[in-house]
Amino acid sequence: MKDVLRRLRPIYIFLLMFPFLILGVILFFKKDIESHITAQIDKLFLKTTVHKKYSPSFVLKEYNPISSKTDLVSKLLMPSPLKQKKIVYSNTKESIENLKINFIYIGKNKYVIINGILYKEGDLILGRYKVDRIEKGRVKISRGSNEKWLYIY
């Protein structure tokens, strides 16, 4: 046994004993560490604290920077509600001749803007006409058996 201890360098003995030394220090100062950490947690996360100088009924409200920052971030990240597309019908009879194509988009999905309103294939225009087909430069509009191609100019 003595031969083994002579072969070990002091640094290895220290490294072997170091975790036990740290554990002993932590256990020795356990109450001080707990009281300090508890006070810091109360200061950071609790909105109210009771001070020992004053009567127990006196409560001081503190500014909580963490909760105010998270409130701001959660408001910014909250998605805005989707707006439903409202179909507005007018009393005047609008004919298919008054429809004008403003823009056509063909990608993964096909979209068209007619008279400033966005439509996709299958949507109803003015509650009567259906967008049957969207192609490059033209849109097929139908109502029952009547079909008409609108061209972009």
N, C-alpha and C positions, 0 to 999 in steps of 0.2 A: 504494500500500500504506500509506503513512504517512497518507494522507487517511482511509482506512478505520479505522485505529487511532485517529485523533483523534475520529472520530464515535462510536466505541464508548465507552460509559461504563465506568468501572472495575468497577462491580458486575457487569456482563455478562461482563467478562473473568474476574473471580473465579468466577462461577458456571460458566463454561466450564472453568476449570482445577480446580475443586473436586473432581470425581470422581478426577482423576489424583492430586491431593494426598492424598486418602484412601487410594487404592490404594498410593501410595508409603509412607505411614505403616504400613499393614498389612504390606507386604512387609518393611519395615525391622524391625518388631517381631514378625515371624512366629514365631520360635522361642520368644519369651517368651509369646506368646498361646497357642501350641500346648501348652506345658508347663502353663500355668495351666488351660486348658480340660480337658486330659487329667486333671489332678489333680482337678478338680471332678467330672468324669464318673465317675472311679474312686470318689470319695467318695460320690456319690449312688447309683450302680447296682451296684457290686461289693460283695459281702458280706465279702470278705477283702482286706486290704492288708498288704504287707510293709513294715515300717518300716526306714529306713536306719540308725537308731541301733543296732538289734539285729542279731544274726546273721541271715543270709538264711533260716535254717530257722525262725525265730520268726515266726509268723503270728498277727495279731490279728484276731479276728472283730468286726465292727462291726454295730450295729443298723441295719437298713435300713428306714426308715419308709415308703418308697414301696412295697416289695414287701409289707409287712404290711398296708398299706391296700388294695392291690389284691387280696390274698388274702381280706380281709374282704368286700370288695364282690363278688368272684366267688362266695363262699359264699352271700351274701344273694341274688344274682341267679340262682343255680342252681335250676332248677325241681325241685320234689319229684317223685319217681316216682309215676305213677298207680297207684292200687290197683285190682286186679281185683275185680270183683263176685263174691263167693263165694256159691254156691247151697248152702244148708244144707237137707238133707232130714231130717225127723224120722221116728221110727218110728210115731208116732201119725198116724192118718189124719185130716188136716184137711179139712173139707168146705168147699164154696163159701159156706155160710151163715156161717162164722166170719170171712170176709174183711170188713174194714171200711175204707172209703175215708176217709183223713185229709185229703187235699188234692188238688185238681185244678188244673193249670196248662195254659192254652191260649194259646200265642203262636206264634212261628215254628215251634216243635216242641210236641208235646203230651206232658205228663208227668202221672203220677198217683202219689200215695203211698198204698199199701195196707198196712195193719198196720205202718206205720213204715218201709217199704222203697220206694224210688223205682223206678218202672217207666215205660217208654214203649211206644208201640204196637208190637206184635209180640213183646214179651218174655214169658217164661214165669213164671207164679206157681206156686210150690211144685213146679215141675218138671212139672206136669200141665195147668194152665190157661193159656190164651193170652189176652193183652190184645188184643182185636180192634179196639176202637174206643174213643176217649176223646172224650166230648162234654161240654158244659156241664152239670154236675150229675149225670152218670151215666157209667158205664164198662161196656162190653160184654165179658164174659168167656166164653170157649168152650173146650170140650174135645170134640174130634170133632164130632159133630152136636148135642151139648147146648150151648145158649147161655143165658146169664143176664145180666140187667142189674143192676149194683150201683149203688145211689143214695147220694149223699152226704147226711148228715143233720146 
